[in-house]
Amino acid sequence: MIWGRLLMSLTAVFFLTACGGGTNLEEPPEIRYGEDICQQCGMIINEARYAASYVTTNGVVRLFDDVGGMLIHDVKNQEDVHIYWAHDFSTEEWIRADEAAYVLNDDLATPMGWGLAAFANSADAEQFMAENGGALTTWDDLHEGIAAGNLKPGDLSAHIHQSR
């Protein structure tokens, strides 16, 4: 009887762990910089200011070295995403990626060449642009442009300038 209960308990723990049952869907993930691998490109994630992530509704965590890579992976795989995360370029704190303000700057050397910097608010994004140049854009514009096949690394700023 005790062995049966123990076996059932261990099976339940294994099942919950395997299915992501231990993931808090509202918390940003932990990234082990210099160790964790980008889900999209397979490169090691090294820089917090560019790293991004999303969590699916069933608790699967995807890690990325670049917001652009996250968007491509999302469009390709069409997973049921619960929450998107990015890092604020200035503070390197996690922020909601779908609520962030983005600056596109071709001179910004991001891991996969997207030239994207996320900011917690538009005032910080505008200050960055005043000092460094670039174009302001939104999550929706980026997501739609990538889904339509119109946006690729290295040509984002030109596309945004033409479309406004």
ZADO-1210 file (C-alpha; in nm, 4 decimals, padded with zeros to 6 digits):
<atoms>
<atom x="00.0000" y="00.0000" z="00.0000" code="MET" pos="1"/>
<atom x="00.2772" y="00.2437" z="00.0927" code="ILE" pos="2"/>
<atom x="00.4723" y="00.1477" z="-00.2205" code="TRP" pos="3"/>
<atom x="00.1649" y="00.2113" z="-00.4343" code="GLY" pos="4"/>
<atom x="00.1188" y="00.5614" z="-00.2897" code="ARG" pos="5"/>
<atom x="00.4880" y="00.6357" z="-00.3258" code="LEU" pos="6"/>
<atom x="00.4840" y="00.5219" z="-00.6872" code="LEU" pos="7"/>
<atom x="00.1738" y="00.7349" z="-00.7595" code="MET" pos="8"/>
<atom x="00.3357" y="01.0392" z="-00.5958" code="SER" pos="9"/>
<atom x="00.6577" y="00.9976" z="-00.7916" code="LEU" pos="10"/>
<atom x="00.4616" y="00.9510" z="-01.1136" code="THR" pos="11"/>
<atom x="00.2647" y="01.2720" z="-01.0461" code="ALA" pos="12"/>
<atom x="00.5843" y="01.4688" z="-00.9762" code="VAL" pos="13"/>
<atom x="00.7455" y="01.3348" z="-01.2936" code="PHE" pos="14"/>
<atom x="00.4365" y="01.4182" z="-01.5008" code="PHE" pos="15"/>
<atom x="00.4092" y="01.7740" z="-01.3668" code="LEU" pos="16"/>
<atom x="00.7793" y="01.8373" z="-01.4225" code="THR" pos="17"/>
<atom x="00.7756" y="01.6948" z="-01.7748" code="ALA" pos="18"/>
<atom x="00.4711" y="01.9012" z="-01.8699" code="CYS" pos="19"/>
<atom x="00.6073" y="02.2249" z="-01.7284" code="GLY" pos="20"/>
<atom x="00.3741" y="02.2126" z="-01.4288" code="GLY" pos="21"/>
<atom x="00.6415" y="02.3750" z="-01.2130" code="GLY" pos="22"/>
<atom x="00.6697" y="02.6856" z="-01.4321" code="THR" pos="23"/>
<atom x="00.5172" y="03.0064" z="-01.2986" code="ASN" pos="24"/>
<atom x="00.3607" y="03.1520" z="-01.6123" code="LEU" pos="25"/>
<atom x="00.3830" y="03.5096" z="-01.4797" code="GLU" pos="26"/>
<atom x="00.7530" y="03.5105" z="-01.3873" code="GLU" pos="27"/>
<atom x="01.0330" y="03.5879" z="-01.6326" code="PRO" pos="28"/>
<atom x="01.2704" y="03.2972" z="-01.6854" code="PRO" pos="29"/>
<atom x="01.6217" y="03.2665" z="-01.5577" code="GLU" pos="30"/>
<atom x="01.8882" y="03.2617" z="-01.8263" code="ILE" pos="31"/>
<atom x="02.2332" y="03.1209" z="-01.7588" code="ARG" pos="32"/>
<atom x="02.4362" y="03.3600" z="-01.9736" code="TYR" pos="33"/>
<atom x="02.7236" y="03.1922" z="-02.1483" code="GLY" pos="34"/>
<atom x="02.5470" y="02.8533" z="-02.1158" code="GLU" pos="35"/>
<atom x="02.1851" y="02.8602" z="-02.2363" code="ASP" pos="36"/>
<atom x="02.1200" y="02.8193" z="-02.6077" code="ILE" pos="37"/>
<atom x="01.8938" y="03.0320" z="-02.8273" code="CYS" pos="38"/>
<atom x="01.5915" y="02.8322" z="-02.9425" code="GLN" pos="39"/>
<atom x="01.5981" y="02.9948" z="-03.2872" code="GLN" pos="40"/>
<atom x="01.9639" y="03.0061" z="-03.3933" code="CYS" pos="41"/>
<atom x="02.1343" y="02.7613" z="-03.1573" code="GLY" pos="42"/>
<atom x="02.3942" y="03.0139" z="-03.0401" code="MET" pos="43"/>
<atom x="02.4859" y="03.0669" z="-02.6746" code="ILE" pos="44"/>
<atom x="02.2977" y="03.3548" z="-02.5107" code="ILE" pos="45"/>
<atom x="02.5566" y="03.6025" z="-02.3813" code="ASN" pos="46"/>
<atom x="02.4012" y="03.9483" z="-02.3506" code="GLU" pos="47"/>
<atom x="02.1138" y="04.0280" z="-02.1157" code="ALA" pos="48"/>
<atom x="02.0180" y="04.3543" z="-02.2877" code="ARG" pos="49"/>
<atom x="01.9205" y="04.1670" z="-02.6058" code="TYR" pos="50"/>
<atom x="01.7941" y="03.8363" z="-02.4612" code="ALA" pos="51"/>
<atom x="01.4260" y="03.7505" z="-02.4887" code="ALA" pos="52"/>
<atom x="01.1907" y="03.4692" z="-02.3970" code="SER" pos="53"/>
<atom x="00.8374" y="03.3487" z="-02.4132" code="TYR" pos="54"/>
<atom x="00.6347" y="03.1049" z="-02.2096" code="VAL" pos="55"/>
<atom x="00.3604" y="02.8961" z="-02.3677" code="THR" pos="56"/>
<atom x="00.0250" y="02.8434" z="-02.2001" code="THR" pos="57"/>
<atom x="00.1344" y="02.4927" z="-02.0991" code="ASN" pos="58"/>
<atom x="00.4518" y="02.6255" z="-01.9330" code="GLY" pos="59"/>
<atom x="00.7162" y="02.5601" z="-02.1988" code="VAL" pos="60"/>
<atom x="00.9891" y="02.8257" z="-02.1754" code="VAL" pos="61"/>
<atom x="01.1693" y="02.9341" z="-02.4934" code="ARG" pos="62"/>
<atom x="01.4918" y="03.1379" z="-02.4672" code="LEU" pos="63"/>
<atom x="01.6387" y="03.3629" z="-02.7372" code="PHE" pos="64"/>
<atom x="01.9519" y="03.5736" z="-02.7813" code="ASP" pos="65"/>
<atom x="01.7649" y="03.8430" z="-02.9753" code="ASP" pos="66"/>
<atom x="01.4063" y="03.9750" z="-02.9903" code="VAL" pos="67"/>
<atom x="01.4069" y="03.9299" z="-03.3687" code="GLY" pos="68"/>
<atom x="01.4887" y="03.5611" z="-03.3273" code="GLY" pos="69"/>
<atom x="01.2029" y="03.5256" z="-03.0806" code="MET" pos="70"/>
<atom x="00.9618" y="03.6822" z="-03.3279" code="LEU" pos="71"/>
<atom x="01.0760" y="03.4558" z="-03.6111" code="ILE" pos="72"/>
<atom x="01.0435" y="03.1469" z="-03.3924" code="HIS" pos="73"/>
<atom x="00.6976" y="03.2568" z="-03.2801" code="ASP" pos="74"/>
<atom x="00.5771" y="03.3161" z="-03.6363" code="VAL" pos="75"/>
<atom x="00.7221" y="02.9857" z="-03.7627" code="LYS" pos="76"/>
<atom x="00.5966" y="02.7669" z="-03.4798" code="ASN" pos="77"/>
<atom x="00.2631" y="02.9291" z="-03.3928" code="GLN" pos="78"/>
<atom x="00.2748" y="02.8128" z="-03.0313" code="GLU" pos="79"/>
<atom x="00.0058" y="02.9255" z="-02.7907" code="ASP" pos="80"/>
<atom x="00.2117" y="03.1916" z="-02.6095" code="VAL" pos="81"/>
<atom x="00.1032" y="03.3078" z="-02.2671" code="HIS" pos="82"/>
<atom x="00.3622" y="03.5824" z="-02.2181" code="ILE" pos="83"/>
<atom x="00.6532" y="03.7401" z="-02.4064" code="TYR" pos="84"/>
<atom x="00.9601" y="03.8804" z="-02.2298" code="TRP" pos="85"/>
<atom x="01.2445" y="04.1103" z="-02.3348" code="ALA" pos="86"/>
<atom x="01.5085" y="04.3021" z="-02.1451" code="HIS" pos="87"/>
<atom x="01.5044" y="04.6782" z="-02.1122" code="ASP" pos="88"/>
<atom x="01.8089" y="04.7927" z="-02.3088" code="PHE" pos="89"/>
<atom x="01.9173" y="05.0420" z="-02.0405" code="SER" pos="90"/>
<atom x="01.8481" y="04.8563" z="-01.7158" code="THR" pos="91"/>
<atom x="01.8621" y="04.4947" z="-01.8412" code="GLU" pos="92"/>
<atom x="01.5503" y="04.4240" z="-01.6319" code="GLU" pos="93"/>
<atom x="01.2859" y="04.1885" z="-01.7731" code="TRP" pos="94"/>
<atom x="00.9869" y="04.3682" z="-01.9254" code="ILE" pos="95"/>
<atom x="00.6782" y="04.2515" z="-02.1119" code="ARG" pos="96"/>
<atom x="00.7965" y="04.2339" z="-02.4740" code="ALA" pos="97"/>
<atom x="00.4499" y="04.2943" z="-02.6166" code="ASP" pos="98"/>
<atom x="00.4213" y="04.6180" z="-02.4142" code="GLU" pos="99"/>
<atom x="00.7719" y="04.7526" z="-02.4816" code="ALA" pos="100"/>
<atom x="00.8749" y="05.0418" z="-02.7041" code="ALA" pos="101"/>
<atom x="01.1341" y="04.9414" z="-02.9646" code="TYR" pos="102"/>
<atom x="01.4107" y="05.1323" z="-03.1355" code="VAL" pos="103"/>
<atom x="01.5495" y="05.0050" z="-03.4645" code="LEU" pos="104"/>
<atom x="01.9048" y="05.1161" z="-03.5183" code="ASN" pos="105"/>
<atom x="02.1204" y="04.9613" z="-03.7913" code="ASP" pos="106"/>
<atom x="02.4339" y="05.0594" z="-03.5978" code="ASP" pos="107"/>
<atom x="02.3262" y="04.8581" z="-03.2928" code="LEU" pos="108"/>
<atom x="02.5253" y="04.5326" z="-03.2934" code="ALA" pos="109"/>
<atom x="02.2669" y="04.2851" z="-03.1680" code="THR" pos="110"/>
<atom x="02.3429" y="03.9101" z="-03.1624" code="PRO" pos="111"/>
<atom x="02.1551" y="03.8266" z="-03.4839" code="MET" pos="112"/>
<atom x="02.1820" y="04.1637" z="-03.6570" code="GLY" pos="113"/>
<atom x="01.8267" y="04.2832" z="-03.5984" code="TRP" pos="114"/>
<atom x="01.9361" y="04.6163" z="-03.4485" code="GLY" pos="115"/>
<atom x="01.6443" y="04.6073" z="-03.2029" code="LEU" pos="116"/>
<atom x="01.6505" y="04.7577" z="-02.8546" code="ALA" pos="117"/>
<atom x="01.3522" y="04.7186" z="-02.6206" code="ALA" pos="118"/>
<atom x="01.2586" y="04.9821" z="-02.3639" code="PHE" pos="119"/>
<atom x="01.0088" y="04.9761" z="-02.0785" code="ALA" pos="120"/>
<atom x="00.8555" y="05.3034" z="-02.1995" code="ASN" pos="121"/>
<atom x="00.8541" y="05.5302" z="-02.5012" code="SER" pos="122"/>
<atom x="01.0277" y="05.8183" z="-02.3157" code="ALA" pos="123"/>
<atom x="01.3382" y="05.6023" z="-02.2643" code="ASP" pos="124"/>
<atom x="01.3212" y="05.4850" z="-02.6253" code="ALA" pos="125"/>
<atom x="01.2969" y="05.8453" z="-02.7492" code="GLU" pos="126"/>
<atom x="01.5913" y="05.9498" z="-02.5315" code="GLN" pos="127"/>
<atom x="01.7988" y="05.6651" z="-02.6770" code="PHE" pos="128"/>
<atom x="01.7009" y="05.7748" z="-03.0301" code="MET" pos="129"/>
<atom x="01.7943" y="06.1368" z="-02.9561" code="ALA" pos="130"/>
<atom x="02.1425" y="06.0223" z="-02.8542" code="GLU" pos="131"/>
<atom x="02.1957" y="05.7363" z="-03.1021" code="ASN" pos="132"/>
<atom x="01.9481" y="05.7698" z="-03.3878" code="GLY" pos="133"/>
<atom x="01.7109" y="05.5012" z="-03.5066" code="GLY" pos="134"/>
<atom x="01.3396" y="05.4604" z="-03.5582" code="ALA" pos="135"/>
<atom x="01.0649" y="05.3969" z="-03.3044" code="LEU" pos="136"/>
<atom x="00.8348" y="05.1001" z="-03.3604" code="THR" pos="137"/>
<atom x="00.5982" y="04.8704" z="-03.1766" code="THR" pos="138"/>
<atom x="00.5670" y="04.4994" z="-03.1023" code="TRP" pos="139"/>
<atom x="00.2630" y="04.4729" z="-03.3312" code="ASP" pos="140"/>
<atom x="00.4459" y="04.6347" z="-03.6241" code="ASP" pos="141"/>
<atom x="00.7456" y="04.4047" z="-03.5758" code="LEU" pos="142"/>
<atom x="00.5321" y="04.0921" z="-03.5402" code="HIS" pos="143"/>
<atom x="00.3194" y="04.1753" z="-03.8449" code="GLU" pos="144"/>
<atom x="00.6220" y="04.2684" z="-04.0577" code="GLY" pos="145"/>
<atom x="00.8037" y="03.9449" z="-03.9776" code="ILE" pos="146"/>
<atom x="00.4886" y="03.7374" z="-04.0307" code="ALA" pos="147"/>
<atom x="00.4439" y="03.8995" z="-04.3736" code="ALA" pos="148"/>
<atom x="00.8090" y="03.8291" z="-04.4602" code="GLY" pos="149"/>
<atom x="00.8865" y="04.1996" z="-04.4977" code="ASN" pos="150"/>
<atom x="01.1381" y="04.2347" z="-04.2141" code="LEU" pos="151"/>
<atom x="01.4796" y="04.0741" z="-04.1983" code="LYS" pos="152"/>
<atom x="01.7957" y="04.1473" z="-03.9970" code="PRO" pos="153"/>
<atom x="01.9868" y="04.4494" z="-04.1184" code="GLY" pos="154"/>
<atom x="01.7058" y="04.6170" z="-04.3144" code="ASP" pos="155"/>
<atom x="01.4586" y="04.7044" z="-04.0414" code="LEU" pos="156"/>
<atom x="01.5272" y="05.0764" z="-04.0152" code="SER" pos="157"/>
<atom x="01.4924" y="05.1279" z="-04.3908" code="ALA" pos="158"/>
<atom x="01.1616" y="04.9406" z="-04.3923" code="HIS" pos="159"/>
<atom x="01.0228" y="05.1378" z="-04.0976" code="ILE" pos="160"/>
<atom x="01.1276" y="05.4699" z="-04.2511" code="HIS" pos="161"/>
<atom x="00.9602" y="05.3789" z="-04.5817" code="GLN" pos="162"/>
<atom x="00.6376" y="05.2640" z="-04.4197" code="SER" pos="163"/>
<atom x="00.5735" y="05.5787" z="-04.2165" code="ARG" pos="164"/>
</atoms>
